[in-house]
Amino acid sequence: MLVSAETSIAQVTVPVDADNDGFSPPADCNDTDRRIRPDATDVPGNGIDEDCSGADAPLDADRDGFSPPADCNDGEPAIKPSASEVPGNGVDEDCDGADGPVDKDADGYAPPADCNDGNAAIKPGAADAPGNGVDEDCSLGDAALPAPPQAAAAGPPPLEVLSPFPVVRLRGTVGRAGAVIQLLAIRAPQGARVQVRCKGRDCWRRTQSLRARSSRSLRFTRYHRYLRAGTVLEVFVSKPGTIGKYVRFTIRKGKPPARRDSCVVATSRTPSRCPTG
């Protein structure tokens, strides 16, 4: 038996690559020149679209790394998008569309942020003097004057000075290396507290306190002795609610003791200047 079969053959269209550069139209915009193809390098400004991108690459005539239109002056390498702008010279160095604003007073701010470009003391961030009619910090207004302080509440009445004011006497004999104290007497108002403090190696007792019971002088005989130079005797005479007396004696070599008189408040052990008047 003889069987006959008819077989159909499909037609396949193969794109033409006339210049054998690996690309065919329409991707290859010039199929007669193998140097022109999508993966070619485009030479700027030669009028030829080597990479078939639809246009010739822009020319960087001044070789500053930027081409038009990003480079607004392709004949000057100092003018390009990355350049530093010189304010007020009429040249747009950084190609942002305008010259930089001028900072005439060199205070670091230019108009409109600087509301007075002729005075370096007037700029954003400056201290604004209240009520002088000048907007130093360019905040669109002068700072207001602070509200007047409220009257302070009446405080306690001033302290009175001890009366009669205490009298402190020191008598003795000066030696080469110190002094022999023969008398340390304090006359104080009745009720006052008198305390003597001794600082130094010759202090037989560091402190002694007595209360004035009358107008007679109080004698501190514990310190009637030899004291070497450098020894310090402090006398505190105080009474609650008053300003009392403070005296400091410093024993010296071959000289009378140095004396310093001050005042002291009953609630403090720190001497202070006595009130005047």
VENSULSUL-V275166 format. One record per backbone hydrogen bond with DSSP energy under -0.5 kcal/mol. CO is the residue of the C=O (numbers start at 1). NH is the residue of the N-H. E is the energy in kcal/mol with one decimal. If there is no record, write none. Layout:
CO&NH&E  CO&NH&E
This chain:
1&3&-0.5  5&7&-0.5  12&14&-0.6  16&25&-0.6  17&20&-1.3  24&27&-0.9  24&28&-1.7  27&29&-0.8  30&33&-1.2  33&36&-1.9  35&37&-0.7  37&40&-2.0  41&43&-0.5  42&44&-0.7  43&46&-1.2  48&50&-1.3  49&52&-1.4  50&37&-1.9  57&45&-2.4  59&61&-0.9  59&68&-0.8  60&63&-1.2  67&70&-0.9  67&71&-1.7  70&72&-0.8  73&76&-1.4  76&79&-1.8  78&80&-0.7  80&83&-1.9  85&87&-0.7  86&89&-1.2  91&93&-1.3  92&95&-1.1  93&80&-1.8  100&88&-2.1  102&104&-0.6  102&111&-0.8  103&106&-1.4  110&113&-0.9  110&114&-1.5  113&115&-0.8  116&119&-1.4  119&122&-1.7  121&123&-0.7  123&126&-1.9  127&129&-0.6  128&130&-0.6  129&132&-1.2  134&136&-1.4  135&138&-1.3  136&123&-2.1  137&125&-0.5  143&131&-2.3  160&243&-2.5  167&187&-2.7  169&185&-2.0  171&182&-2.5  171&183&-2.2  173&180&-2.8  175&254&-2.4  177&229&-2.6  178&175&-3.0  179&181&-0.6  179&227&-3.0  180&173&-2.2  180&182&-0.5  183&171&-2.5  184&220&-2.6  185&169&-3.0  186&188&-0.6  186&218&-3.5  187&167&-2.2  189&192&-2.0  192&212&-2.7  193&238&-2.4  194&210&-2.9  195&236&-3.0  196&208&-1.9  197&234&-2.8  199&232&-2.6  200&203&-1.2  202&204&-0.8  206&198&-3.1  208&196&-2.8  210&194&-3.1  211&213&-0.6  212&191&-3.2  218&186&-2.5  219&221&-0.9  220&223&-1.4  221&224&-1.8  223&225&-1.6  225&181&-2.7  227&179&-2.3  228&231&-1.9  231&251&-2.7  232&199&-2.7  233&249&-3.1  234&197&-2.8  235&247&-1.9  236&195&-2.7  237&245&-1.4  238&193&-3.1  239&242&-1.6  241&160&-0.9  242&244&-0.6  242&266&-1.3  243&162&-2.6  244&264&-1.6  245&237&-2.7  246&262&-3.0  247&235&-2.9  248&260&-1.9  249&233&-2.6  249&251&-0.5  250&258&-2.4  251&230&-2.8  252&254&-0.5  255&252&-0.6  258&250&-2.2  260&248&-2.3  262&246&-2.3  263&272&-2.8  264&244&-3.6  265&268&-2.3  269&271&-0.6  272&263&-2.9
